[in-house]
Amino acid sequence: MVDYRIDRRSGVATYVQIVQQTKQALRLGLLAPGDRLPTAREVVEATAVNPNTVLKAYRELEREGLVEARRGLGTFVRRSLGAAPADSPLRAELEDWASRARAAGLEREDVAALFTAVLETHYPARASEAAPDAAPAPHPVPSKTPQGDPS
């Protein structure tokens, strides 16, 4: 079962957080085909989010073919993602690395930036493979004030 954790300060929509956390559980093998997701009521009780938000997330997962709703029974996993089980030796190495990074004084954001930079060198993103829920990079807005105008 997945325990959703909602970060209201993250700037990421609540339903997107539910989708992302479900996908992460699928990638890590914490959820497998046939497993039942928590009911909307269970998620609402655990996270204090609106039931429609949970249903929106589950509809998105269903649209992507990851889960299926069975009337009167719940929402069930149809397929898994990735091949990195939670008990992978690589996870243990990453845990060790993260501990060393923290001991070296790196903040969470520093670690995320470093990991992302390394990840990009090994898995360069192509435009066709960009994550659909990733926000586009902000573009600078050209100034509309004519040069020399003090306003």
C-alpha positions as CSV (number, residue, x, y, z in Angstrom):
1,M,0.0,0.0,0.0
2,V,1.2,3.5,-0.7
3,D,1.3,6.2,2.0
4,Y,0.9,9.5,0.2
5,R,2.7,12.5,1.6
6,I,1.5,15.9,0.4
7,D,3.8,18.9,0.5
8,R,1.6,21.9,0.4
9,R,4.6,24.2,0.1
10,S,6.2,22.5,-2.9
11,G,4.3,24.4,-5.6
12,V,3.3,21.1,-7.2
13,A,-0.4,20.4,-7.6
14,T,-1.7,17.9,-5.0
15,Y,-3.0,15.5,-7.7
16,V,0.4,15.6,-9.5
17,Q,2.1,14.7,-6.2
18,I,-0.2,11.7,-5.9
19,V,0.5,10.7,-9.5
20,Q,4.3,11.1,-9.0
21,Q,4.3,9.1,-5.7
22,T,2.3,6.3,-7.3
23,K,4.7,6.2,-10.2
24,Q,7.7,6.1,-7.9
25,A,6.1,3.2,-6.0
26,L,5.6,1.4,-9.3
27,R,9.2,2.0,-10.3
28,L,10.6,0.7,-7.0
29,G,8.4,-2.4,-7.1
30,L,6.5,-1.3,-4.0
31,L,3.3,-1.6,-6.1
32,A,2.8,-4.5,-8.5
33,P,0.1,-5.5,-11.0
34,G,-3.0,-6.6,-9.1
35,D,-2.3,-4.4,-6.1
36,R,-5.1,-2.2,-4.9
37,L,-4.5,1.5,-4.4
38,P,-5.9,3.1,-1.3
39,T,-9.5,4.2,-1.7
40,A,-10.1,8.0,-2.2
41,R,-11.6,8.0,1.3
42,E,-8.5,6.4,2.8
43,V,-6.3,9.0,1.0
44,V,-8.5,11.8,2.2
45,E,-8.4,10.6,5.8
46,A,-4.6,10.3,5.7
47,T,-3.8,13.6,3.9
48,A,-6.8,15.9,4.3
49,V,-7.1,16.6,0.6
50,N,-10.3,17.0,-1.4
51,P,-11.7,13.6,-2.6
52,N,-12.0,15.1,-6.1
53,T,-8.2,15.7,-6.1
54,V,-7.6,12.0,-5.4
55,L,-10.0,11.0,-8.1
56,K,-8.4,13.3,-10.6
57,A,-5.0,11.7,-9.8
58,Y,-6.4,8.2,-10.2
59,R,-8.1,9.2,-13.5
60,E,-4.7,10.5,-14.8
61,L,-3.1,7.2,-13.8
62,E,-5.9,5.3,-15.5
63,R,-5.5,7.4,-18.6
64,E,-1.8,6.5,-18.7
65,G,-2.8,2.8,-18.5
66,L,-1.1,2.2,-15.1
67,V,-4.2,1.5,-13.1
68,E,-7.8,0.5,-13.7
69,A,-10.9,1.3,-11.7
70,R,-13.2,-1.6,-10.9
71,R,-16.7,-0.5,-9.9
72,G,-17.4,-1.4,-6.3
73,L,-13.9,-2.9,-5.8
74,G,-11.4,-0.1,-6.0
75,T,-8.5,1.0,-8.2
76,F,-6.0,-1.7,-9.1
77,V,-2.5,-1.6,-10.6
78,R,-2.4,-2.8,-14.3
79,R,1.3,-2.6,-14.9
80,S,4.6,-1.7,-13.2
81,L,7.2,0.8,-14.3
82,G,11.0,0.5,-14.4
83,A,13.2,-2.2,-13.0
84,A,14.7,-0.7,-9.8
85,P,13.4,-2.7,-6.9
86,A,13.4,-1.1,-3.5
87,D,15.9,-3.7,-2.2
88,S,18.4,-3.1,-5.1
89,P,22.1,-3.0,-4.2
90,L,22.2,0.2,-6.2
91,R,19.8,1.7,-3.7
92,A,22.1,0.8,-0.8
93,E,25.0,2.5,-2.6
94,L,22.8,5.6,-3.2
95,E,21.8,5.6,0.5
96,D,25.5,5.5,1.4
97,W,26.3,8.3,-1.0
98,A,23.4,10.5,0.3
99,S,24.6,9.9,3.9
100,R,28.1,11.0,2.9
101,A,26.7,14.1,1.1
102,R,24.8,15.1,4.2
103,A,27.8,14.5,6.4
104,A,29.8,16.8,4.1
105,G,27.3,19.6,4.8
106,L,25.3,19.5,1.5
107,E,21.7,20.7,1.7
108,R,18.8,18.7,0.1
109,E,18.7,21.2,-2.8
110,D,22.5,20.8,-3.3
111,V,22.2,17.1,-3.4
112,A,19.3,17.3,-5.8
113,A,21.2,19.7,-8.1
114,L,24.3,17.5,-8.1
115,F,22.3,14.3,-8.7
116,T,20.4,15.9,-11.5
117,A,23.6,17.2,-13.2
118,V,25.1,13.7,-13.1
119,L,21.8,12.1,-14.3
120,E,21.7,14.5,-17.3
121,T,25.2,13.4,-18.3
122,H,24.2,9.7,-18.3
123,Y,20.6,10.1,-19.5
124,P,20.4,13.2,-21.7
125,A,16.8,14.2,-22.2
126,R,15.5,14.5,-25.8
127,A,12.6,16.7,-26.5
128,S,10.4,13.7,-27.5
129,E,11.2,12.1,-24.1
130,A,10.5,15.1,-21.9
131,A,8.3,14.3,-18.9
132,P,4.7,15.4,-19.6
133,D,4.3,16.7,-16.0
134,A,7.6,18.6,-16.0
135,A,7.3,22.3,-16.1
136,P,8.9,24.0,-19.1
137,A,12.0,26.0,-18.4
138,P,11.2,29.7,-17.8
139,H,12.2,32.0,-20.6
140,P,13.3,35.6,-19.9
141,V,10.7,38.2,-20.8
142,P,12.2,40.9,-23.0
143,S,11.8,44.4,-21.6
144,K,9.2,46.5,-23.3
145,T,10.7,49.7,-22.0
146,P,12.6,51.5,-24.7
147,Q,16.2,52.1,-24.0
148,G,16.9,55.5,-22.5
149,D,13.4,55.7,-21.0
150,P,13.8,56.1,-17.2
151,S,10.4,54.5,-16.4
